[in-house]
Each structure stands twice: as C-alpha cells, then as structure tokens.
Amino acid sequence: MARATLPSVVDTQPFNKKKVAVASRQWMLLDLKGESIVLEIDKYSIMHRVGIHARDLRILDPLLSYPSTILGRERAIVLNLEHIKAVITAEEVFLRDPTNENVIPIVEELCRRLPMKRDIHNNNEPNGIESLKLRIPSKSRLSQDIEEEPPFEFRALEVVLEGICSYLDARTTELESAAYPALDELTSKISSRNLDRVRKLKSRMTRLTARVQKVRDELGQLLDDDDDMADLFLTRKLAGSSSPVAGSLPAHWAVGSPTIGSRISRASRASLGTYTADNDVEQLEMLLEAYFMQIDGTLNKLIAASRIHR
C-alpha cells in the first residue's frame, strides 16, 4: 500500500510570537479504480480538496462525540457512522483511521467494488477540457450509465452501509447468544454472580440499542426528504455543472484538480430543473430503504431481547 505525505499548512498569523503548525491526520484515499493510498494531510488541505467546511470535518473527528450523520454537500458526502468516518466525492473516498481493525474490511470491500464493471476511462486520456468532458458525463449519457451501474458515490455509500449494518447485526447476535443463556441460568438459580452477569449484559444491550437507533434514525430522516437524498447525487450535480454552466471552464481546471465543481452555484443546480422531479432519487431511495429495513430488524431484535430481560 502506497503512502504519501502532503505538506502541512502553517498558520501565517503569529501566536505568542510562534508559528503554529496544523497537525496532519492520516487518511486513506480510494479512487475510481479502487486503488488506495495512505495520506498524511492537514485539515485545510482536505477541506479544500473536497469542498467542505471545518464544521463538517469536526463531525469526523474520532476524539469528538457526534451522532450518526450522512450529510450531502455541494461536492461531497460527509459520513459518520460508527467506526466509519469518511468523505465521499464523485470520484474519491477519503477514510479516517484506515488501520482500525473494523475499518480494514470496509477498505477491502471498497477496493473490490468501487471500479466500474466496464472500463469507461482509457489510460491515454487527453488533458484539459476534453478530459474533463470524459470524466463528467452529459445528462443523456449519465442516465444511460446509471441504468447500467450506480454512480461512484452510490457504490461507495452502499459498501459503507452494508458494512455498518452487518457489523451492528453481528454485535446484536453475539449479545443475544450470551444474554439468553445468562437469563436462563438466573431463572434456575438466583445468585449475586448471575445477577451481576445479567446486569452487565443488559447494560451492553442498552448501549448497543442506542447506537443502532442512531443509525436507523439517520437513514429514516434521509428517506423522508427527497432534497436531502438529491444532495447525495454528486455525479448528477457535476453533470449539471458541465452543461451549460461548465461549457466555458478555465483551462487550469484539469482533471484531478480539487477545484472542479467548486463553483457549482445554487443557480446552476436550479438550472437542472427536474433534478428531483424526474425520479433521480429513486435508485438511492431503494438503496437506503434496503439498509433501513435491515437496521430496523436489528433494532427490533434488541428491543425484544431487552423486554425479556426486564
């Protein structure tokens, strides 16, 4: 696995007559081909590259306690679900804490499933505007591509949701396997040891139920709002920005530039007109609903188990 270090940004304003260096954080970058690289990058560089604000980045800080969150921004999806803290763009995924034992399986699955089944990009792509046209499809080509395969951000989101829902369901199954025998033993023989064992298991169950509830609530809120779901359709936004607004893109906005799409205004989004009315969110809605049902089933198992332990 490759490793790269990007220069840290240094605060140009003196503080106590000393320059304060901004700490770099470890991120894993995965691209359209499913290739990965570990980056040491500071927060200002990541904010500029993916087009998010500092308040969005704080949501992903493992030292801070934020609820489960899936936010759609102009150029990125900010995602905080359990141990997965990520920023997803239309062609890249940035993952925090990639060496975490619970994150590694997600990384492996992303590497396997992010590449498109058909190779739509040639290795000898031209540079500049022509290359940009290849990377950002027209509306008609976008519709055709999506019928064949979900866009990059949906594939990444599906891998994360699948991993989190499976992880929480596995923790629930483990807890059930320990809880029911403990309850049976307490029923047959009441003792301080058995009472303490059941009490600890009930406490674990309560904490797990709260975690599952947070994920379920976040998915439910997204499903209730078409605009929020539309905000997650990053590829569509890029397609809208490429026509007619992006027809005169400056030459220095080459492929791979972190400024691509950064000037997509609300007016240009409005120019898409039927962005949500044309059922563009249906595919995402089906995806979210599938995992909402899965996490809802996990929650129901926990609630049923907790009632037995009362």
Salt bridges, closest charged atoms under 4 A:
GLU40 OE2 - ARG3 NH1 3.73
ASP56 OD1 - ARG73 NH2 2.86
GLU74 OE1 - ARG269 NH1 3.68
GLU82 OE1 - ARG211 NH2 2.65
GLU91 OE1 - ARG135 NH2 2.95
GLU92 OE2 - ARG49 NH2 2.50
GLU109 OE2 - ARG112 NH2 2.48
GLU109 OE2 - ARG113 NH1 3.04
GLU125 OE2 - HIS121 ND1 3.30
GLU130 OE2 - LYS133 NZ 3.73
ASP145 OD1 - ARG118 NH2 2.61
GLU148 OE1 - ARG118 NE 2.87
GLU162 OE2 - ARG113 NH1 3.04
ASP169 OD1 - LYS301 NZ 2.97
GLU174 OE2 - ARG171 NH2 2.70
GLU185 OE2 - ARG193 NH1 3.59
GLU185 OE1 - ARG197 NH1 2.93
ASP196 OD1 - ARG199 NH1 3.48
ASP196 OD2 - LYS200 NZ 3.35
ASP217 OD1 - ARG216 NH1 3.63
ASP231 OD1 - ARG269 NH2 2.60
ASP280 OD2 - ARG236 NE 3.31
ASP296 OD1 - ARG216 NE 2.59
